[in-house]
Amino acid sequence: MTFGCVSQIIKYLDQTNISSAFVSGMREDLGLYGDELNYFTTYFSISYCLMLIPSQVIITYVRPSLWLPGLEIGWGLVTGLIAFSQNAHQIYALRVLLGLFESSAWPGMMTLFMYWYTPMELAKRMGFYHSCQAVGSMMSGALQVAILNTLEGKLGLRGWRWLFVINGIITVFIGMAGFFMLPDYPNRPNPRAAWLTDEHITMANERLDRHGRDDAKRITWKSAKRTFSMWITYLIPALYILTVLAPYGYNYFNLFLKSLINADGTPTWNTEQVNAIPIAGGAVNVLFVWIWAILSDVIQTRWTLLVAQAIIGLVPCVIMSIWTSDPINTPLSAAYASYFMTYMSLGTAPLVMSWLSDLLPQDSEARTLIVGYSIAGVYAVLSWSQVLIWPASQAPLYKFAWQLSIGFWAMVIIMSWGIHSFRGFLSQHRKVDQMGNGRVEPAVANGEGNSHA
């Protein structure tokens, strides 16, 4: 958890600092007055998507304690190189490399959590880990403010360039620590992890046995074909993609702030404030990710809390749909409130992944692949959709982005209820069949599904 959380903070810092740099001088220095910011995301997303599934397979053959830290060192070096870019095309190439190296981190750690934690613990751990994305985003804005105030022009480098240099150095050091901090799998522990004792390993395996969790297995063509035959393989990734697309407008909060002009023509917020204000939104994000995750483990449900987040997420989307169509007659305060409210609905990922673990406790290969499919699906869609839906040239008055978000949230509600209902139908049907054959399935209290899913 220690390595995962610190690594995730740094990963998201490296992933999102392009936006902080964009509003802090990069746009003007490199002449980025079109949709280059969107294309930075597009190139990153394409390479991220292409590498993700191979990475999920590789970590079943190569120790995660070697694979994940090694790639982290790689993306740290690439992050530092962005500081010396002179045009958009150089950044495009480096963003491709960044996507390749970063693709393993989030899904790899989420997969590891499924091997070490029980159903009553998993969502909390995933939630804590996932909230580190918001911490990284908050640090990006805070770090940019600090750099602008202290390092602007030092050694001939603009403040936004120093952001990438510092991020890169930190990332390399964290990656080196991962070789010793990651425990690998309970049945194949890391020999370099001196802190992990035989007693810990025995305890971990006994705990997972009690909850019907299987050991880590290498993914083969047979297991891949079996995974493709499961209905979960298609519905869980689709649900996850929708939960990412629905609140995606929060990523452009700083563009909204940068676009605001006073009556005298001066900017409403200066560069430091544009970077600092979204930090409050990140704090809201962290708080509510923890709330949703803890509630999920305490009351042992995933789908109802997904629906609750969707209902909350609908409210700012409706308000912003009205504001973008008539900004003159709609209070600006409504737009501010909507952006902050959107951060309350960003706790869906830990619930979806915990639900996946509940549904497939005894099929580690399928779990690992479906995590990969889910994340790859997100980046495959983002690689083209965010350019069309959230073009930077339209900010903040997007033509139809918020209206689409309403539709995405509605689909989240329908799919969450549908998956829950379908899972219940299959469970009931299986019990009836087993009773007819003279066998009764043991009850397993793990919330959304039983251990024989």
C-alpha positions as CSV (number, residue, x, y, z in Angstrom):
1,M,0.0,0.0,0.0
2,T,2.8,2.4,0.8
3,F,4.6,2.0,-2.5
4,G,1.3,1.9,-4.4
5,C,0.0,5.1,-2.9
6,V,3.2,7.1,-3.3
7,S,3.6,5.7,-6.8
8,Q,0.1,6.7,-7.7
9,I,0.5,10.2,-6.5
10,I,3.6,10.6,-8.6
11,K,2.0,8.9,-11.6
12,Y,-1.0,11.2,-11.6
13,L,1.3,14.1,-11.0
14,D,3.3,13.1,-14.1
15,Q,0.1,12.4,-16.1
16,T,-1.7,15.6,-15.3
17,N,1.1,18.2,-15.1
18,I,0.7,18.8,-18.8
19,S,-2.5,20.7,-18.0
20,S,-0.8,22.7,-15.2
21,A,2.1,23.5,-17.5
22,F,-0.3,24.4,-20.3
23,V,-2.0,27.2,-18.3
24,S,1.4,28.3,-16.8
25,G,3.3,29.4,-19.9
26,M,3.6,26.4,-22.1
27,R,0.8,27.5,-24.4
28,E,2.3,30.9,-25.1
29,D,6.0,29.7,-25.2
30,L,5.3,26.9,-27.8
31,G,2.4,28.6,-29.6
32,L,-0.3,26.0,-28.7
33,Y,-3.4,27.9,-29.6
34,G,-5.4,25.0,-31.2
35,D,-6.5,21.7,-29.7
36,E,-2.9,20.6,-28.9
37,L,-3.8,19.9,-25.2
38,N,-6.4,17.4,-26.4
39,Y,-4.0,15.7,-28.7
40,F,-1.5,15.4,-25.9
41,T,-4.1,13.3,-24.2
42,T,-4.9,11.4,-27.4
43,Y,-1.3,10.3,-28.1
44,F,-0.9,9.3,-24.4
45,S,-4.2,7.4,-24.4
46,I,-3.4,5.4,-27.6
47,S,-0.1,4.1,-26.4
48,Y,-1.5,3.5,-22.9
49,C,-4.3,1.4,-24.4
50,L,-2.0,-0.6,-26.7
51,M,0.4,-1.6,-23.9
52,L,-2.1,-2.3,-21.1
53,I,-3.2,-5.8,-22.0
54,P,0.3,-7.1,-22.7
55,S,1.4,-5.6,-19.4
56,Q,-1.4,-7.4,-17.5
57,V,-0.2,-10.7,-19.1
58,I,3.5,-9.9,-18.4
59,I,3.0,-9.4,-14.6
60,T,1.7,-13.0,-14.4
61,Y,5.1,-14.2,-15.8
62,V,7.5,-11.5,-14.6
63,R,7.5,-10.5,-10.9
64,P,5.5,-7.3,-10.3
65,S,8.4,-6.1,-8.1
66,L,10.6,-6.0,-11.2
67,W,8.1,-5.0,-13.9
68,L,6.2,-2.2,-12.2
69,P,9.2,-0.3,-10.7
70,G,11.2,-0.7,-13.9
71,L,8.5,0.9,-16.0
72,E,8.2,3.7,-13.4
73,I,11.8,4.6,-13.8
74,G,11.2,4.7,-17.5
75,W,8.4,7.1,-17.3
76,G,10.3,9.3,-14.8
77,L,13.0,9.7,-17.4
78,V,10.5,10.6,-20.1
79,T,8.8,13.1,-17.9
80,G,12.1,14.9,-17.4
81,L,12.6,15.1,-21.1
82,I,9.3,16.9,-21.7
83,A,11.0,19.9,-20.0
84,F,13.2,20.4,-23.0
85,S,10.6,20.1,-25.7
86,Q,10.5,22.9,-28.3
87,N,7.3,22.2,-30.1
88,A,4.1,20.2,-30.0
89,H,5.4,17.3,-32.1
90,Q,8.2,16.6,-29.7
91,I,5.7,16.5,-26.8
92,Y,3.4,14.1,-28.9
93,A,6.3,11.6,-29.2
94,L,7.2,11.8,-25.5
95,R,3.6,11.5,-24.5
96,V,3.4,8.2,-26.5
97,L,6.4,6.9,-24.5
98,L,4.8,8.1,-21.3
99,G,1.7,6.2,-22.0
100,L,3.6,3.0,-22.7
101,F,5.5,3.2,-19.5
102,E,2.6,4.3,-17.3
103,S,0.1,1.7,-18.6
104,S,1.1,-0.9,-16.0
105,A,0.8,1.1,-12.8
106,W,-2.9,1.5,-11.9
107,P,-4.2,-1.8,-13.3
108,G,-1.2,-3.7,-12.0
109,M,-1.6,-2.4,-8.4
110,M,-5.4,-3.0,-8.5
111,T,-4.7,-6.6,-9.6
112,L,-2.3,-7.1,-6.7
113,F,-4.8,-5.8,-4.2
114,M,-7.2,-8.5,-5.3
115,Y,-4.7,-11.2,-4.2
116,W,-3.9,-9.8,-0.8
117,Y,-7.2,-8.4,0.6
118,T,-10.5,-9.9,1.6
119,P,-14.0,-8.6,0.5
120,M,-14.4,-6.7,3.7
121,E,-11.2,-4.9,3.1
122,L,-10.8,-4.5,-0.6
123,A,-12.8,-1.5,-1.5
124,K,-11.3,0.6,1.3
125,R,-7.8,-0.3,0.1
126,M,-8.7,0.4,-3.5
127,G,-10.4,3.6,-2.5
128,F,-7.4,4.8,-0.5
129,Y,-5.1,4.0,-3.5
130,H,-7.5,5.5,-6.0
131,S,-7.8,8.7,-4.0
132,C,-4.0,9.2,-4.5
133,Q,-4.9,10.3,-8.0
134,A,-6.6,13.3,-6.6
135,V,-3.7,13.9,-4.3
136,G,-1.4,13.9,-7.3
137,S,-3.6,16.3,-9.1
138,M,-3.7,18.6,-6.1
139,M,0.1,18.4,-5.8
140,S,0.5,19.3,-9.5
141,G,-1.3,22.6,-9.0
142,A,0.4,23.3,-5.7
143,L,3.8,22.4,-7.1
144,Q,3.3,24.6,-10.1
145,V,2.4,27.5,-7.9
146,A,5.5,26.9,-5.8
147,I,7.8,26.6,-8.8
148,L,6.4,29.8,-10.4
149,N,7.2,31.6,-7.2
150,T,10.7,30.2,-6.7
151,L,12.2,28.7,-9.9
152,E,10.8,30.8,-12.7
153,G,13.8,31.6,-15.0
154,K,16.4,29.7,-12.9
155,L,19.2,28.3,-15.1
156,G,17.3,29.7,-18.1
157,L,14.3,27.5,-17.7
158,R,10.7,28.7,-17.4
159,G,8.7,27.5,-14.4
160,W,6.6,25.1,-16.3
161,R,9.7,23.3,-17.6
162,W,11.0,23.0,-14.0
163,L,7.8,21.2,-13.2
164,F,8.7,18.3,-15.5
165,V,12.3,18.2,-14.3
166,I,11.3,17.9,-10.6
167,N,8.6,15.4,-11.4
168,G,11.0,13.2,-13.3
169,I,13.6,13.1,-10.5
170,I,11.1,12.2,-7.9
171,T,9.6,9.5,-10.1
172,V,12.9,7.7,-10.7
173,F,13.7,7.6,-7.0
174,I,10.3,6.1,-6.1
175,G,10.6,3.5,-8.9
176,M,14.0,2.4,-7.4
177,A,12.3,1.8,-4.0
178,G,9.7,-0.4,-5.6
179,F,12.1,-3.2,-6.2
180,F,12.2,-3.8,-2.4
181,M,8.7,-2.6,-1.3
182,L,6.4,-4.6,-3.6
183,P,5.5,-8.0,-2.1
184,D,4.5,-9.7,-5.4
185,Y,2.0,-12.5,-4.8
186,P,1.1,-14.5,-1.6
187,N,2.1,-17.8,-3.3
188,R,5.2,-16.2,-5.0
189,P,6.6,-13.5,-2.5
190,N,9.3,-11.1,-3.4
191,P,12.7,-12.4,-2.1
192,R,14.0,-8.8,-1.9
193,A,11.2,-7.7,0.4
194,A,13.0,-8.2,3.8
195,W,10.0,-6.7,5.6
196,L,7.8,-9.6,4.4
197,T,8.2,-12.5,6.9
198,D,7.1,-16.2,6.5
199,E,4.4,-15.5,9.1
200,H,3.0,-12.7,7.0
201,I,2.9,-15.0,3.9
202,T,1.2,-17.8,5.7
203,M,-1.4,-15.5,7.2
204,A,-2.1,-14.0,3.8
205,N,-2.7,-17.4,2.2
206,E,-4.9,-18.6,5.1
207,R,-7.0,-15.4,4.9
208,L,-7.6,-15.7,1.2
209,D,-8.4,-19.4,1.5
210,R,-11.2,-18.6,4.0
211,H,-12.8,-16.3,1.5
212,G,-12.5,-18.6,-1.5
213,R,-9.8,-16.5,-3.2
214,D,-7.5,-18.4,-5.5
215,D,-3.7,-18.2,-6.0
216,A,-2.0,-16.2,-8.8
217,K,-1.8,-18.1,-12.0
218,R,-0.1,-17.3,-15.3
219,I,-2.4,-16.3,-18.1
220,T,-2.6,-18.7,-21.0
221,W,-4.5,-18.8,-24.3
222,K,-6.9,-21.2,-22.6
223,S,-7.7,-18.9,-19.8
224,A,-8.0,-15.9,-22.2
225,K,-10.5,-17.8,-24.3
226,R,-12.5,-18.8,-21.2
227,T,-12.5,-15.1,-20.1
228,F,-13.9,-14.0,-23.5
229,S,-16.9,-16.4,-23.0
230,M,-18.0,-14.7,-19.8
231,W,-20.7,-12.0,-19.7
232,I,-18.7,-10.2,-17.0
233,T,-15.9,-9.6,-19.5
234,Y,-18.2,-7.2,-21.5
235,L,-20.4,-5.6,-18.9
236,I,-17.9,-4.7,-16.3
237,P,-15.5,-2.9,-18.7
238,A,-18.5,-1.1,-20.3
239,L,-19.7,0.1,-16.9
240,Y,-16.2,1.2,-16.0
241,I,-15.8,3.2,-19.2
242,L,-19.1,5.0,-18.6
243,T,-18.1,5.9,-15.0
244,V,-15.0,7.6,-16.4
245,L,-16.6,9.4,-19.3
246,A,-19.6,10.8,-17.3
247,P,-17.7,13.2,-15.0
248,Y,-14.8,13.8,-17.4
249,G,-15.4,17.6,-17.5
250,Y,-13.7,18.1,-14.1
251,N,-10.4,17.6,-15.9
252,Y,-10.9,21.0,-17.6
253,F,-11.7,23.0,-14.5
254,N,-8.5,25.0,-14.9
255,L,-9.5,25.9,-18.5
256,F,-12.8,27.2,-17.2
257,L,-11.0,29.4,-14.7
258,K,-8.5,30.7,-17.2
259,S,-11.3,31.7,-19.6
260,L,-13.0,34.0,-17.2
261,I,-12.6,37.7,-17.9
262,N,-13.5,40.7,-15.7
263,A,-15.6,43.6,-17.1
264,D,-12.5,45.6,-17.7
265,G,-11.0,42.9,-19.8
266,T,-8.5,41.6,-17.2
267,P,-8.3,37.9,-16.3
268,T,-10.5,37.0,-13.3
269,W,-7.8,34.7,-11.9
270,N,-4.1,34.9,-12.3
271,T,-1.9,31.9,-13.2
272,E,-1.2,30.9,-9.6
273,Q,-4.9,31.0,-8.8
274,V,-5.8,29.0,-11.9
275,N,-3.5,26.2,-10.6
276,A,-4.5,26.6,-6.9
277,I,-8.3,26.7,-7.0
278,P,-8.7,23.1,-8.4
279,I,-6.8,21.9,-5.4
280,A,-10.0,22.3,-3.3
281,G,-11.8,20.1,-5.8
282,G,-9.1,17.5,-5.3
283,A,-9.7,17.6,-1.6
284,V,-13.4,17.0,-2.1
285,N,-12.5,14.1,-4.4
286,V,-10.2,12.5,-1.8
287,L,-12.9,12.8,0.9
288,F,-15.7,11.3,-1.1
289,V,-13.6,8.4,-2.6
290,W,-12.9,7.4,1.0
291,I,-16.6,7.8,2.0
292,W,-17.8,5.6,-0.9
293,A,-15.2,3.0,-0.4
294,I,-15.6,2.6,3.3
295,L,-19.4,2.5,3.0
296,S,-19.0,-0.2,0.4
297,D,-17.1,-2.5,2.6
298,V,-19.1,-1.7,5.7
299,I,-22.5,-2.4,4.2
300,Q,-21.1,-4.9,1.6
301,T,-22.7,-3.4,-1.5
302,R,-21.2,-2.0,-4.7
303,W,-24.0,-1.3,-7.1
304,T,-26.2,0.8,-4.9
305,L,-23.3,3.2,-4.2
306,L,-22.5,3.4,-7.9
307,V,-26.1,4.5,-8.5
308,A,-25.9,7.1,-5.7
309,Q,-22.8,8.6,-7.3
310,A,-24.5,8.7,-10.7
311,I,-27.5,10.6,-9.2
312,I,-25.1,13.1,-7.6
313,G,-23.2,13.4,-10.9
314,L,-26.3,14.1,-12.9
315,V,-26.9,17.4,-11.0
316,P,-23.8,19.4,-12.1
317,C,-24.2,18.0,-15.6
318,V,-27.7,19.4,-15.9
319,I,-26.7,22.7,-14.4
320,M,-23.7,23.0,-16.8
321,S,-25.9,22.1,-19.7
322,I,-28.0,25.1,-18.9
323,W,-25.0,27.4,-18.2
324,T,-23.2,26.6,-21.4
325,S,-26.3,27.3,-23.5
326,D,-27.1,30.6,-21.8
327,P,-24.1,31.8,-19.7
328,I,-25.3,35.4,-19.6
329,N,-28.6,34.7,-17.8
330,T,-27.3,31.8,-15.7
331,P,-25.4,32.6,-12.5
332,L,-21.7,32.0,-12.8
333,S,-21.8,30.7,-9.2
334,A,-23.8,27.8,-10.5
335,A,-20.9,26.8,-12.8
336,Y,-18.4,27.0,-9.9
337,A,-20.6,24.9,-7.7
338,S,-21.1,22.3,-10.5
339,Y,-17.4,21.8,-11.1
340,F,-16.8,21.2,-7.3
341,M,-19.9,18.9,-7.1
342,T,-18.5,16.8,-9.9
343,Y,-15.6,15.8,-7.7
344,M,-18.1,14.1,-5.4
345,S,-18.8,11.5,-8.0
346,L,-15.3,10.3,-8.7
347,G,-15.2,7.3,-6.4
348,T,-16.6,4.8,-8.8
349,A,-13.4,2.9,-9.8
350,P,-12.8,1.2,-6.4
351,L,-16.4,0.0,-6.3
352,V,-16.3,-1.4,-9.9
353,M,-13.0,-3.2,-9.3
354,S,-14.2,-4.5,-5.9
355,W,-17.4,-5.7,-7.5
356,L,-15.3,-7.5,-10.2
357,S,-13.3,-9.3,-7.4
358,D,-16.6,-10.3,-5.7
359,L,-18.0,-11.7,-8.9
360,L,-14.8,-13.7,-9.8
361,P,-13.1,-14.7,-6.6
362,Q,-11.8,-18.0,-8.0
363,D,-10.6,-17.0,-11.4
364,S,-7.5,-14.9,-11.0
365,E,-6.6,-15.0,-14.7
366,A,-10.0,-13.6,-15.8
367,R,-9.8,-10.9,-13.1
368,T,-6.4,-9.8,-14.3
369,L,-7.5,-9.7,-17.9
370,I,-10.8,-7.9,-17.2
371,V,-9.0,-5.2,-15.2
372,G,-6.8,-4.7,-18.3
373,Y,-9.8,-4.7,-20.7
374,S,-11.6,-2.1,-18.6
375,I,-8.7,0.3,-18.4
376,A,-7.7,-0.3,-22.1
377,G,-11.3,0.4,-23.1
378,V,-11.3,3.7,-21.2
379,Y,-8.1,4.9,-23.0
380,A,-9.3,3.6,-26.3
381,V,-12.4,5.7,-26.0
382,L,-10.6,8.8,-24.6
383,S,-8.0,8.7,-27.4
384,W,-10.7,10.2,-29.7
385,S,-13.7,11.1,-27.7
386,Q,-12.2,13.9,-25.5
387,V,-11.1,15.7,-28.6
388,L,-14.6,15.7,-30.0
389,I,-16.5,16.1,-26.7
390,W,-14.2,18.5,-24.8
391,P,-12.2,20.4,-27.4
392,A,-9.9,23.0,-25.7
393,S,-10.8,25.5,-28.4
394,Q,-14.4,25.5,-27.2
395,A,-13.6,25.8,-23.5
396,P,-15.6,26.6,-21.4
397,L,-18.7,26.7,-23.6
398,Y,-18.7,23.2,-24.9
399,K,-21.4,22.5,-27.5
400,F,-22.8,19.1,-26.3
401,A,-20.3,17.7,-23.7
402,W,-22.4,18.2,-20.6
403,Q,-25.5,16.8,-22.3
404,L,-23.6,13.7,-23.2
405,S,-22.5,13.4,-19.6
406,I,-26.1,13.3,-18.6
407,G,-26.6,10.3,-20.9
408,F,-23.5,8.5,-19.6
409,W,-24.7,8.8,-16.0
410,A,-28.1,7.5,-16.9
411,M,-26.5,4.5,-18.5
412,V,-24.4,3.9,-15.4
413,I,-27.6,3.7,-13.3
414,I,-29.2,1.3,-15.8
415,M,-26.1,-0.9,-16.1
416,S,-25.4,-1.1,-12.4
417,W,-29.0,-2.2,-11.7
418,G,-28.9,-4.6,-14.7
419,I,-25.6,-6.3,-13.7
420,H,-26.9,-6.7,-10.1
421,S,-30.2,-8.1,-11.3
422,F,-28.7,-10.5,-13.8
423,R,-26.2,-11.8,-11.3
424,G,-29.0,-12.4,-8.9
425,F,-31.0,-14.3,-11.6
426,L,-28.0,-16.5,-12.4
427,S,-27.3,-17.2,-8.7
428,Q,-30.9,-18.2,-8.1
429,H,-31.0,-20.3,-11.2
430,R,-27.8,-22.1,-10.1
431,K,-29.2,-22.8,-6.7
432,V,-32.4,-24.3,-8.2
433,D,-30.3,-26.6,-10.4
434,Q,-28.1,-27.7,-7.6
435,M,-31.1,-28.5,-5.3
436,G,-32.6,-30.5,-8.1
437,N,-29.4,-32.5,-8.3
438,G,-29.3,-33.0,-4.6
439,R,-26.5,-30.5,-3.9
440,V,-26.7,-27.2,-2.0
441,E,-24.2,-24.4,-2.7
442,P,-22.5,-23.1,0.4
443,A,-23.4,-19.5,1.4
444,V,-20.6,-17.0,1.3
445,A,-21.3,-13.6,2.7
446,N,-19.4,-11.3,0.4
447,G,-21.9,-8.8,-0.7
448,E,-22.5,-8.7,-4.4
449,G,-21.9,-12.3,-5.3
450,N,-20.7,-15.6,-3.9
451,S,-17.4,-17.3,-4.2
452,H,-18.7,-19.6,-6.9
453,A,-19.5,-16.9,-9.4
